[in-house]
Amino acid sequence: MRKSIWLVASAIGLSITSLAYADDYPSRPLHLVVPYAPGGITDVATRMVAQALEEEINQTIVIENRPGPVCQT
């Protein structure tokens, strides 16, 4: 009995704590990394998705193009 009361109390405490932090997340712009050069179809598609996502979540999204060497297997 005592153990179940402790579990319920801790669950309530965790849920209240998570609600307190939920309203200001994320506090910085989100960064989407595109592993290809700018101007390609992947970049254009990512920018279209990011624009729709910005409107949905009311948060700034920054697209970062980081092309790198191709891994050969």
GINORGI-V254981 format. One record per helix or strand of 3 or more residues. SS is the DSSP state (hx for helix, st for strand). FROM is the first residue (numbers start at 1). TO is the last residue. If there is no record, write none. Layout:
# GINORGI-V254981
SS_FROM_TO + SS_FROM_TO
This chain:
# GINORGI-V254981
hx_2_22 + st_30_34 + hx_41_57 + st_61_65
